[in-house]
Amino acid sequence: MPTNVSVAEMNKEFWEIRSRIQRIENTSDDDDDLWSDHISALLKYHTVNFIPYLQYVFSTILMHRFHSEICRKSQKNWYFLADCCPNQEDLFEFRNLIFITEIS
């Protein structure tokens, strides 16, 4: 997996996926676009309440990191998040992590 991916390559891939799945084409010319040095997906807004997608991206990354730490700190030593699906006894590690001692 490449580690040095340019913004232009990310935007190209984003619009190819969006075109293939949603049938939406990029209408802006990348050379003349004011935001061509930014990632297109992060500049979009939620259509109902105008929340920037950047908040969604950040919250998804944060949620993934939080979940992966819970899995790593569990006694079962899960490595993959798919193996770390919470059931009742798995919530003990989570509750201890956030300092809740009683389980209701």
C-alpha positions as MATLAB code, in Angstrom:
seq = 'MPTNVSVAEMNKEFWEIRSRIQRIENTSDDDDDLWSDHISALLKYHTVNFIPYLQYVFSTILMHRFHSEICRKSQKNWYFLADCCPNQEDLFEFRNLIFITEIS';
ca = [
       0.000    0.000    0.000;
       1.524    3.346   -0.995;
       2.379    5.718    1.803;
       2.985    8.865   -0.235;
      -0.265    9.426   -2.081;
      -0.879   12.875   -3.510;
      -4.085   14.804   -2.957;
      -4.753   14.708   -6.700;
      -4.563   10.884   -6.674;
      -6.901   10.692   -3.660;
      -9.403   13.001   -5.355;
      -9.216   10.998   -8.581;
      -9.898    7.750   -6.708;
     -12.716    9.388   -4.700;
     -14.473   10.577   -7.859;
     -13.984    7.237   -9.618;
     -15.627    5.399   -6.715;
     -18.384    8.001   -6.458;
     -19.023    7.764  -10.189;
     -19.128    3.960  -10.121;
     -21.377    3.640   -7.053;
     -23.531    6.786   -7.044;
     -23.325    7.691  -10.756;
     -22.224   11.245   -9.841;
     -19.553   12.860  -11.972;
     -17.041   15.500  -10.924;
     -18.175   18.761  -12.530;
     -15.183   20.899  -11.610;
     -12.048   21.160  -13.678;
      -9.212   20.157  -11.356;
      -6.777   22.628  -12.912;
      -9.039   25.623  -12.327;
     -10.574   24.415   -9.088;
      -9.946   26.693   -6.101;
      -9.903   23.670   -3.785;
      -7.769   21.385   -5.950;
      -5.138   21.105   -3.208;
      -7.744   19.715   -0.763;
      -9.419   16.331   -0.603;
     -12.868   16.628   -2.204;
     -14.536   14.187    0.176;
     -13.629   16.318    3.197;
     -15.185   19.469    1.731;
     -18.674   17.996    1.374;
     -21.499   18.912    3.725;
     -24.272   16.826    5.154;
     -27.338   18.008    3.257;
     -29.745   18.087    6.196;
     -27.889   20.108    8.817;
     -24.712   21.323    7.048;
     -22.210   19.338    9.114;
     -18.838   19.108    7.367;
     -17.849   15.580    6.377;
     -14.525   16.225    8.074;
     -16.339   15.750   11.392;
     -17.614   12.377   10.193;
     -14.134   11.354    9.077;
     -12.593   12.409   12.383;
     -15.289   10.683   14.441;
     -14.888    7.465   12.444;
     -11.127    7.462   13.000;
     -11.580    8.234   16.694;
     -14.203    5.506   17.089;
     -11.941    2.982   15.362;
      -8.959    3.876   17.572;
     -11.084    3.716   20.733;
     -12.547    0.344   19.762;
      -9.150   -1.084   18.833;
      -7.675   -0.042   22.198;
     -10.519   -1.791   24.014;
      -9.832   -4.932   21.985;
      -6.104   -4.798   22.665;
      -6.539   -4.272   26.395;
      -9.005   -7.108   26.756;
      -7.832  -10.356   28.297;
      -8.551  -12.230   25.083;
      -5.843  -10.260   23.225;
      -7.872   -9.660   20.089;
      -5.992   -8.202   17.191;
      -8.689   -7.723   14.549;
     -11.703   -5.533   15.261;
     -13.965   -8.084   13.597;
     -13.048  -10.572   16.333;
     -13.806   -8.034   19.039;
     -17.583   -7.866   18.902;
     -19.010   -6.843   22.249;
     -21.127   -9.240   24.197;
     -22.013   -8.942   27.879;
     -18.732  -10.212   29.352;
     -16.674   -8.149   26.901;
     -18.150   -4.963   28.306;
     -16.240   -5.436   31.575;
     -13.015   -4.190   29.960;
     -14.841   -1.263   28.429;
     -16.486   -0.251   31.679;
     -13.212   -0.567   33.582;
     -11.545    1.553   30.946;
     -13.998    4.396   31.514;
     -14.035    3.827   35.292;
     -17.559    2.503   35.670;
     -17.499   -0.172   38.319;
     -21.109   -1.258   38.503;
     -22.727   -3.069   35.623;
     -26.419   -2.499   35.463;
];
